[in-house]
């Protein structure tokens, strides 16, 4: 259940960024998995795909870094490092 709650929070951040930038879709998501986060890259991918289904983030490429440093201050966390968005071009300036 912890993973589902964490993924809802992460997806809310990603979709909020997407909305704020008026992006059409999310093309890439980079995350860092702490050594004590209880998430493997495969486990994260599975939860991400379920959480992102039907959203602009559904087909995003996932870049996952897995830490093995249990002494890291963020070892128990999953950190969102980068979100790449596909935004429409800005409107042309007025004449």
Secondary structure, DSSP 8 states (H G I E B T S, - for coil): -HHHHHHHHHHHHHHHHHHHTTEEEEEEEEEEE-TTS---HHHHHHHHHHHHTTSTTTT-EEEEEE---TTSTTTT-EEEEEEEEEE--------
